Every structure is written in structure tokens, then in C-alpha cells.
């Protein structure tokens, strides 16, 4: 018969119970929020899933159910995310007199049920009517004559060319032009105007699948960008981003299949991570799991799940499990720069604005970077906050400059490979002054130690001497700089003897 989601304020609990029993007697499956949850079930995630799985959404309108802060409004929001229009899917039931303007617009968009007698009986009758086959509804006495009239009008309209084919074609062309303009704006980094152009396109052609898919692609791109550029972004920014993009993902997921559905599910999980970090019932991994059930090789689901594993657990087993997911994502040979950036960020956990020192994870990040060098992948660029290259430089800074864990870092790779990796990551002619890049003084000191470790005696001597030259010319006076100068002096004596 179908599944019904019943949304109501606790003050209408008795009426909701009677409606539930009546509908079950008619053969319907009824979900009643808290009363339908198994013990220990995640509340928010299960409610949203229940709305997604329902065929009909009943909302009992009362002063309490439409009051600010009540959870019924959250349930209504989930319904809005699933259905672009409530017609045929949502049944608003006015259980007490309420000013029309106070009722949410989504509920006012369809005819509300005003029970005149027994609320339970009238709700059950309306549910039976709404879920009946279309042809049976058309044969109802009050619809039979209008149905015949509509058929005659449509027949005449088809003969006269209505609705206008030319008008639809013009709308499609206008929407297509707006989609192209949006893509151009997105390519230039103007995502705000790109989004507005697609909203305009959706208004011009509300049923255009091309516009829908363009909105989905931009929504997913914005979410991925927010993840990579976590540092410097406020919590409010993420909440606004998720509130704008999640309805687009939910709309697409309701009718998508295969890889497209898996992409949407994966990004839904990433949206949950951005806005809640797993708190309050938001469980990103459940979306990644569903995505991989649909598309076992999905690049985004594997990579984002790998990140989630490393975010939640700090064990060697977690590193190995996450590596399997990232390896599966990399097999697609798509989005490699994004995947590598996500992988390094997951290992170093700099998305939390806190550098968590973990030599094993840092060494794994070094090995990942070396794989990139060997495979001829794109070298990381830029030195801004949260940038790929800056994260990797921090490993060397803490390992060699502050001397926190030099020995395990040197053991991450064979000496010659480690020196080649360092030169590949940080070519000397690409060290701008400031902007987060290391000073030449610090760079040369790390280079000298890697050269010495790799057996390049002459190169190490030359680099240590340049360290002393920088020390003298810049007149460094901090205790750390003085220690570096003393260490360079000692190394020169050691290598010269």
C-alpha cells in the first residue's frame, strides 16, 4: 500500500496515534519519528532516511508544530529536499484554526485538509484517495465530467499546437545559454555568480534535466573545494554552503542511477562531514557505503571514506584501511590532484586547524608524495594556508628545524629517494619571499642534512656553508637560528675532517 511519514507536535500525540492505527488498518506502513526508532538509532539520520523512503508525508498543522525551533519544521525541511513540489506527495492537515500567513509556504502550495468531523476518518480517506491509481481517481463522480472536458481540451490543444512547441524551444535555448555562462563563471572562480545563473536557468526551464545536472556538478565542486580549503573558512560558511547544495543533491539522488547516484551520495556524506563532523547523528560513512553499493569503484566515495577513516581513528590499521580506499580511487585515473590533496590532508589532519604530530602518518604522507614524483604526477604548487606543499614542508620543518623527530623522518624513504623528493617538492628557484614559503636559511639547512644523509659529502658541505652565509648576512638572533648556525659549523668540521 505504501509508506506514510506522520509529522506532528508532541501535543497532538493522541491524534497521531489514532491516525497511525487507522492507516495501519488500511494496510499502510507508518513512520512516527521517535516512536518508530529502534534503541540506539541515530536520530537525525534515521528521520531523514525515513522521509526519503516515504511515499506520502502527512503534516498535522497546529500552533505547536509550526513554532520556531520545533523538530516538525526540520522534518518538513527534509520533505522539501525530497520533493520539489508537494503536490501528490504531501498532505497538510489543519487540526486547529491557524492564520494562513503563519503556515509554511511549502504546505500552502497544495490544498490543505480541513476536517469537519472525525479527523482520523477523514485523514485515512484522503490518504486512500491520494494513493489510489490515477485512473481510479479520474472516475470519481466529482472528477468524471471535468476529466472528459480536459480530454477534449487537450485534443483540441494538440491540434492547435498548444502548449507552444516554439515557446518551449525558446525556454530551452535561454536556459542552455545561462548554463554556459555559469560554466564560464565557475571556470574563472566566480562561484557565487555561477550559482545565481543556474538558479535563473532553473526558473526559466524548471524541468530541464540539463540545468539540474549543471546544478549538481557545481554543488559537488563547491563542496569538494570547501573540503580542500578548510583552513580560514568559518563554520557559518559551511552551514550556508550545505544549506544551498544539499537540496540539489537530494533532488538529484531521488531519480539518479549508477555513477551519477553514487557521486551524489558521496557528496551528501561530505556535506554531513562539513556541517557536523559526525556530531548530532550525522554519519558521513553511511552515505559512502551506499554509494559504493551502487558504484563499487566510485572515486569520490572511496576517497572521502578514506578521509573519514583517518579522521575518526588514529591507528596503524586505520592508515592501512584508508590507503586501500585511496588506492581504489586512484585506479580511476580521475581527479588525481584532488585525491592526493585529500589523502595528504587526511594523513596530517590539518583540516581541524590543529597539527597533530604523528610520525607514522607523516612518513606515510612523505611516501605518498614520493609515489607522485615517481609516477610523474603534477607537483604541488602554492604556499598559502592549507596548501598541499605547505603541509609537506611542515613535516620537514618539525623534523629538521625543531629537531622533534628527525630519525623516523629520515627512515621514511631510502636516502637517495628522499633527497630527490625534497628537490622535486621544493625547487630552490621556486621559494618566494614570505607567503608561507620557508626562508632560504631554513631550506638550505634541511637540504644539507638530506645531502649528508644521502652520502653527498660535497653537496652537503656547500649547503652548510651557504647556511652560515645566510646566518651572517641576515643577522639572525633567535635561539633557534643560533642553534642552526652552530649545527652547521659542527657539520662543516665533521665533513671536512
N, C-alpha and C positions, 0 to 999 in steps of 0.2 A: 504493500500500500504506500510506502514511502516513509521518510524520517522527518519529524517535526521538531524544531527547536523552539522552546517556550521561554520567552524572556519576560520577567516580571519583577517588581519590587517585593521585598520580603513581606510588606504589609498586605500584599494580595496572595500570600502563600496558600490560603484555604481555597480561593477561587482557582488558583493554578492547579492544585491537587485534583479538584473536581474535573477540570478540563482535561488534565492528563489521563485520568481514569476513563473518561468518556471517549477520548481519542484511541486509547489502547483497546477499548471495547470494539471500535470500528476497524481494528487491525493495524493501526499506525504505531511506529516506534517513536517514542517521545523522549527528548533530552531536556532535563530540567536543571541546568547548571549544577549547583553544589550537591543536590540530592542524587545526581547521576554519576558523580565522580567516585571511582574506586579509591580506597585509602592510599595515601601517598602519591596520588597522581598530581602532576604539575598543573596548577590551576589555569593560568593564562593560556598556556599552550593547548591544553585539552579543550578549553572553551572555544578557542579559535578553530581548532580542528573540527569540533562538533558543528560549528556554524558552516564550515566548509563542506561537511559531509551531509548537511541537511537539504531537504527538498523544499521545505516551507519554513518560514520564520514568522512566529506569532509574537507580537509585542503588545502587552497589556498596558495601555496608556493610563497613567494616574499621576497625581501631583508628585508622588514619590519617585516613580520610575523615570521621569524626565527632569528630576532635580540635578543640579550640578554636582558632580562627584560620585553619583550613583553608578554602580557597575553595569546596570542595564544600558547606559549610554555607551559603555565600552563594547558590550555585546552588539549593540546597534551599529557601531563603527565597523565591527567585523563583517556584519551583513552588508554594509555599504561597500566594503572592499571586495566582497564576493560578487555582488550583483550591481552592475552599473545603473540599473533602474529597478525599482521594487515591483513593478507590475508582474503579476503572476507568481511572485516569489515571497512577498511579504504581506502579512495580514495584520494591520493595526486594529486593535480592539479598544474602544473608548469605554472604560469601566466606570468613569465618573466624569462629570462636566469639566472640561478644560478649555480655556481660551485657545482659539485656533492658532494664534500667533506664537503661543508658548510651545506648540508641538513641533518637534524637529522636522525640517523641510523634507527629509527623505521619506518620512511617514505620511506627510501631507500630499506627496506626489501620487498616491493612489487613494481610492475610496476607502474610508475608514468604516469599520463595522460599528454601528450604534445599537447595541442590543436593547430591545424594547421589553423583553420578557426574561426568560431564563437564559442567563449569559452562557452557561455551559452548553445548552442545547443549540443555541444559535451559532456559537463558535464551531461546534462539531459539524453542523450542517454546512457552514460556509467552507470549512476545510474539505469536506467531501465534494462540494461543488467545484472548488478550485483545483482539486487534484483529479477530477474526472476527465476522461478523454475529450478532446476538443469537439469532436462531432456530437458527443452527447450533450455538451453544454449548448451547442448551437440549436439543438432540438428542444430546448426548454421553451415552454409556451411564450414567455416574455421575449425570447430571442428569435423565435421562428420567423415571424414576419420581417423583423429587421435583417435577419440573415438572407432572406430571399431578396430584399431590397439591395443589400450590399452586393450580392452576386450579380444582380442586374446592372448596378452602377459600375462594378469592376469590368463587366463585359463591355459596357459602353465606353468606359475609360480606356480599355485596351485598344478599342477600335479608333479612339480619338488620340491615342498616343500619350495617355496620362498614366503614371507621373512622367513628366517630360524626360525623355532619354537625353536630350541635349543639355538640360539643366544638371542632371546627374554627372554627365561627362565634364561639364564645366567645373563642378564642385571637386571632382576627382583631380582635374588638372591643377586647380588652385591649391588643393591640399598637397599634391606632389611637389609643386614649386616651393611651398613652405617647408616641406621635409628636406629638400635640397638646401635651402637657406639655413635650416637648422644644422645640417651636417657641416656646412661651411663654418658656421659659428663655433661648433664643437671642435672642429679641427684646429681653429685658432685659439682654443682655450676659453672662449666666451660661453661657458656652460649655462649661465643664467638666462641669456637671451636665446640660446639654443632650446632650452626647456620651454620658454614662453612661446616660441614659434611653433613648437609641436602642440602646445595647448590650443593655439589658434587653429592649427590644421585639424585638430580633433573636433573643434567647434564647427568648422567648415564642412567636414565629412565625418560625422560621428560614428559611422560604421566601417570606416576604411581600415582594412587589415594592414595596409602599408604604414599607416600612421601609428596603429597600435604597436607594430613591431619596431618602428623607429623609436617610439617612446620607451619600449622595453630595453632596446640596445643602449639608449642614453642613460636610462635609470641604472642599468648594470655597470656602465662605465663610471658613472658618478660614485657608485658605492665602492667599486674597486679603488678608485682614486682616493676616496676618503680613507680607506684602509691603509694604503701605502703612505699617505701623508698625515698620519695620525698626530704626529708632534705638531704643536702650535694650533690645533683645532680645539674649539670649545665643545663641551657636552651639548650645549644648545644647538650648535651647528649640526651635530649628528642627529639629534632628535628631529630637527626640521627636515634634514635630508631624508631620513627614514619615513617621516610622515608624508613626504611628497612622492617617494618612489615605491613604497610598499603597496599602495593600492594598484599601481600599474603592474607590479609583479603578480599580485593576486589575481587581477583580471586576466592576465595572460595565461597563468597556470590553470585556470578553470577550463580552458579549451585546448591547451597545447599538448603535444606528444613528443616522445623521443628526446633528441638532444635539446630542442628548444625548452621543453618542460624541465629537463634536468638543469639547464642553465638558470632558469627562473627559480627553481627550488634552492639551488646552491646560493644564489644571491639573496634569497629570502633569509637563509641561515646567516649570511654575512651581515645583513641588516639587523638581525636579532643580536649578533655579537656587538655591533657598533652602538646600539642603543641601550643594551643591558648587560653586556659582558657576562651572560649566563645567570644574571640575578633576576629574581622575580618570576621564575618559571620560563624564562627564555632559554631554550636549549638549541643552539645552532646545529649541533651534531645530528639531531633528528631529521633536519632538512637535508643535510649532506647524505645521510643514509638513504633517504627516499630518492634523492637524485641519482645515486649510483645504482639503485634498483631499476630505475628507468633506463639509464645510460651508464653501464659499468665503467666506461673509460672516460667519463666526463672530466675535463681538465680542471674546471673551477671547483667542483665538489671535492676532488682529490686534494687539490692544493689547500683549499680553505679548511678541510678536515685535518690535514696535516698541521696547519697552523693552530687549530683548536686543540689538538692533542698536546702540542708543546706548550700551549698557554695554560692548560689545566694541570699537566703533570710534569714533574721535574726529575725524571728518572732516565737511566740509560735505555730502558725498554721503550720509553716514550719516544726518545730520539730515533731508535730503530724503526718503530711503528710509523712515525711521521715520515721518515725517509722513504718508506715503501709507497706512501701516498704521493709524495712529491715525485718519485721516480715514475710512477704511473702517469702523473700529469705531464711530465716532460716527454714521455713517449709520443705524445700527440704532436710534438714539434711546433706547437702554437703558443703564443703569449709567453715566450721564454723569458723576456726581460721582467715581466710582471711576476712570473713564477719564481724566478731567482730572488727578486727583491722580497717577495713574501716569505720565501724559505729562510733567507738570512735574517729577516726581521723576527720570524718565529723562533729561530735559534737564540737570538740575542735578546728577544723580548723588550725591545726598545719602544714598542707601541704603548707601553704603560708609563712613559716619561721617566722610568727608573731603569738604570743599567744594572742588571743582576749578574754579578760575576759568577761564572760557571766555566772553568777551564775546558771541560769536555765539550760543552756546547760551542764555546769559542773556537776550539780546534776543529769541530765539525764545520763551522762556518768557513774557516780557512780552507778546509778540504773541498767544500762546495765551490768556493771561488777558484781554486786550482783546477777543478773539473771544467769550469767555464773557460779558463785560459787554454787548457789542452784541447777543448772542443772547438776553439775558435769563436766562442760566443762574444757578444758585444761587451766591451769593457765598461764597468760602471763609470758614470760621469757625475760632475757636480759635487759641491761641498756643503750644500745647505743643510739645515736641521732635518734629521731623519733620512738623509740621502744614503743610498746604498754604500758609496765609497767612504763616507764619513763613519758609518757604523764599523766598517772593516778597519779603518785607521785607528779607531778607539781601541781595538784589540791590541794592536802594536804599541799604542801609547801606554796602555796599562801594563803590557808585558815587558816593555823595554825601558820606557822613560821613567815610570814609577817603580819598575822592577818588582811588580807584585807576583807574577808567575811566569818568569822568563823560560825556565826549564821545560815545563809542559808545552809552552807555545813552540819552542824550537823543535820539540818532538812531534809536532803535528804533521810535518812533511819531511822527506829527505832534504838535506841541506841545500843541494843544488836547485831542487824544485822550489824550495821556499824562497831562495834569492830571486829566481826567475819570476815567481808570483809577485813578489814585492815590487820588482821593477815594472811588471805589467800593470799592476794596480795603481802605482804612484810614479809615473814617469816624471823625472825631475823638471822637465820643461813645462809641466802642467800643474805647478804648485803656485797658485795665485797668492798674493799677499792678503792675509785676512780671509774673510768669507768662510771661516771654519776650516780652512786648509792648515796643515801643520807648518810650523816655521821651518825654514831651511836648516836651522840648528838642530831641531829635533829629528827631522827627516834624515839628515846625514848621520846622526848618532845611531839610529835604528839600522840604516843601511850598512854602516861599518860593522856592527855586531853580526848581521846576517852574512856579510862577506867573510868575516873572520870564522864564523861557524862553518861556512861552506868551503873553507880552505883557500880563499882568495886573499893571500897574505898582502900582496902589493896593493890590491884594491882597498883592503881594509885600512892599511897604513895611510893611503891617500885620503880616505874619507875621515879618519880620526884627525888628521892634520887640518882638514877643512873645518871640522868641528871646532878646533881650537882657534882657527882664524875667525870664525863667526863669533865665538865667545869674546874674543878681544875687540872686534870691530863694533859689536852691538853693546858691549859693556854690560853684559848680564850680571845681575847682582843677587838673584834669588838663591836660596839654599839648594833648590833642585838643580838650577843651572850650574851652580858651582860644583855640585857633585858630578854632573855630566862632564864638566871640564876636567875634573880630577880623574874620572874614569877614563877619559880619552887620553890623558897624559900617561896613565898607567898602562893602557893598551899599547901605546906607541913604544914604550920602553920594553914591554913584553914581546912585541912583534919584531923589534929591532935587535934584540939580543941574539 
